[in-house]
Amino acid sequence: MAFTGKATYSAGTTLPELAEDVSDLVGIVSPYETPLLNALGDPVREATSTHHEWLEDELLPNKDAVNDSTFSDPSADTDFVVDNGSRFRIGDQIQIEGSEELMLVTGISTNTLTVVRSYAGTTAENLADNQVINIIGNAALEGDDKPNARFTSRSRCGNYTQIFTATVEVSGSDLAASQLGLADEMDNQKQSRLRELVRDLENTVINAGQPSSNPEGSGSVRRSMKGIIQHLSTNIFHTGDSGFPSGSDLDEAKINYVLRKIWENSSGKVDLIVVGGFQKRKINAFCSDSRAYGANDTTFTDMISIYESDFGMCRIVTTRWMQQDAVLLLDSSRINVLPLAGRSFHFKPLASSGDYECGELIGEYTLELKNEAAHGLIRDLSTS
């Protein structure tokens, strides 16, 4: 057969050229969605240091607790010890949580209060250790001198940035060869590695922690950010905890219990409920008993995308990177995922030492989570 210059795969000159029947698209079969990052959105600013800080302040507390188990007559004693005497002033009206009795503070000695019992015609009730005390308000004397100034100190909170990297390397032959489903192998590798890095960023934002020593990092210690779960301490609830709704399955009672606790402990407004696939199905079942369908309905809907309660409207975010036994309740207005200035995900070409082209995808990010008491976490839920 004479040389024609063609690249053909044939059994003879009279047969047509054979071609592979392959779609000109490449399908990605691995999950890479980042629904939580999408819900939070892009930040309005960048971090300017590897240790990103923010300031938090709080009002003077108006709650305390009884710290006394030596009552001689719990319904008549006028002196008792509290956890923090500095929270009280002479003239405060106070009330034990769950009690109808009012008391008036007439003396304070360190952590010991002297009070008038049965104030304002109320009936005295028994006092006990660890009871919560509500400080209703202070009644000042007319023409009295100013009270001593009281204030809170602002606290500096912070988180470290974490570097995310991936290498891209393509041989000269791959660059020159015609590829199925793509025009440029280097661009394809960049896109795939970038999807992986953004996926890992969401996973890190939720679950990651910092090293116990040298969190700033060094030549031998890798600097890592503290994720959402690691930030939380105030509103963490486990199934089986005292006072927490019974049972290990996620239900409305548990969601509303945590929403109420967050409302009581902070000024936060929870607007995101973050769950994995199993707990999302539990949320969908909240109203399964009340669904009704007409005879002509042809679509069965079994999904809840927004949960509205007395404590706010919450969008349900389902992410693969959430632990299956856990539920996060977040105030998105207090959460930002920030790049270090000039270090958002980018590609840096590197010098090649052979028959290939190479480079590195680099990004450096941190999590800013303000007022950890404005968020909540439920753990140890059933997963089967």
Order of alpha helices (4+ residues) and beta strands (2+ residues): alpha-beta-beta-beta-beta-beta-beta-beta-beta-beta-alpha-alpha-alpha-beta-alpha-beta-alpha-beta-beta-beta-beta-beta-beta-beta
